[in-house]
Amino acid sequence: MTSTARPFLNRRLAEFGTTIFAEMSALAAATGAINLGQGFPDTDGPEEIREAAVRALRDGRGNQYPPGPGVPELRTAIAGHQLRRYGLSFDPDTEVLVTAGATEAIAATLLALLEPGDEVVALEPYYDSYAACIAMAGATRVPVTLRPDPGQARFRLDLDELRAAVTGRTRLLLINTPHNPTGTVLTHEELTAIAELAVERDLLVVTDEVYEHLVFDGAEHVPLATLPGMRERTVTIGSAGKTFSFTGWKVGWITAAPGLVTAVRSAKQFLTYVASGPFQYAVAEALRLPDSYFEEFRADMRAKRELLAGGLEQAGFTVFRPAGTYFITTDIRSLGESDGFAFCRALPERCGVVAIPNAVFYDHREQGAPFVRFAFCKRASVLEEAASRLKGLAA
Ligand SMILES: *Cc1c(COP(=O)(O)O)cnc(C)c1O
């Protein structure tokens, strides 16, 4: 066999060849459809934070390689944020690591903590990079499926299934709350059960909390690290992208005990080494914005959620009103449909809107088949237009 006869993409990544987001965004561009597929805001974050980035760039802060763990100003701001909001105390020097977005935090954490053959128990449907990073680490993913509760109000974690998924080979639990794509915010009770399981089976926990500020209607985000026994075994992942509407800046972080941070840094230094120099200074300022910023941001997103959820309901979808994130998962069976892939491929032609079939976030694709995800982090006028176009489906 010649070297070109073998597939270029290795076996570990073969199943992740192309993402649905590329296909759907191309479809959006080709048809002029409104793209509610990918989750990025169509308006930028606070003006004064943009100005802070400009100032850093002009003042020559961060234009050269910043320190490997992140600039001290940002690490201090991250620690301050965790203390102020959650009463969690982290040493900025040994317990905080700045990464190139949460994406690199996830990759570095899994590459650092996993041995080939380890099992990772993760909540299905999952954010697409989890499966790829587990595969790159040579580990095996073990999905625990979130399912709609009988009242179709939310997707729920079955705690017995979670416990049954843990084996002697399980190294870590990979949790995401608020959860993309279902919008579920894990309850205190669910998180307590996860924490007890982790302690009982001596597991590490990696928790992706990038939507920590996007919770609605009295739902509360409880960081796993605040629960008994969790502080020393949990890697918490955060990001500025979603909280401050600067997804292009790629500033993320982890907070964890010193041994875990040192391990993750060992992998991170050979991925990007460092990233986003001037933006790190701006995010340090963003994390210190007054509570009013976070409250207004949440209220604004809640109003957008209502706008899109109402439109989807009028169009005939079954809507799972999300308690968090900026995604709405819908069930298309109420429209007489059952295949989310086919539905999403046809949707731009049918009514000029792009959405994502949740099946792409499942190992058990059939479990996700009837669910379709819409992003509502868009201007009200865009959401209104999308809602009006979607009404055509009911006709
Ligand atoms: C968007 C997102 C990320 C990636 O965050 P970045 O900071 O843009 O890399 C990670 N996890 C979840 C659940 C997300 O939705």
The ligand as a MOL file (V3000), in Angstrom:
LIG
                    3D

  0  0  0     0  0            999 V3000
M  V30 BEGIN CTAB
M  V30 COUNTS 15 15 0 0 0
M  V30 BEGIN ATOM
M  V30 1 C -19.8580 27.3430 22.5550 0
M  V30 2 C -19.5480 26.2220 23.4710 0
M  V30 3 C -18.2140 25.8980 23.8040 0
M  V30 4 C -17.0330 26.5590 23.1470 0
M  V30 5 O -16.7300 27.7610 23.7100 0
M  V30 6 P -15.5620 28.6830 23.1080 0
M  V30 7 O -15.1560 29.5220 24.2420 0
M  V30 8 O -16.1410 29.4270 21.9500 0
M  V30 9 O -14.4610 27.7780 22.6340 0
M  V30 10 C -18.0050 24.8890 24.7120 0
M  V30 11 N -19.0220 24.2050 25.2670 0
M  V30 12 C -20.3060 24.4550 24.9560 0
M  V30 13 C -21.3850 23.6660 25.5920 0
M  V30 14 C -20.6060 25.4640 24.0340 0
M  V30 15 O -21.8790 25.6870 23.6810 0
M  V30 END ATOM
M  V30 BEGIN BOND
M  V30 1 1 1 2
M  V30 2 1 2 3
M  V30 3 2 2 14
M  V30 4 1 3 4
M  V30 5 2 3 10
M  V30 6 1 4 5
M  V30 7 1 5 6
M  V30 8 2 6 7
M  V30 9 1 6 8
M  V30 10 1 6 9
M  V30 11 1 10 11
M  V30 12 2 11 12
M  V30 13 1 12 13
M  V30 14 1 12 14
M  V30 15 1 14 15
M  V30 END BOND
M  V30 END CTAB
M  END
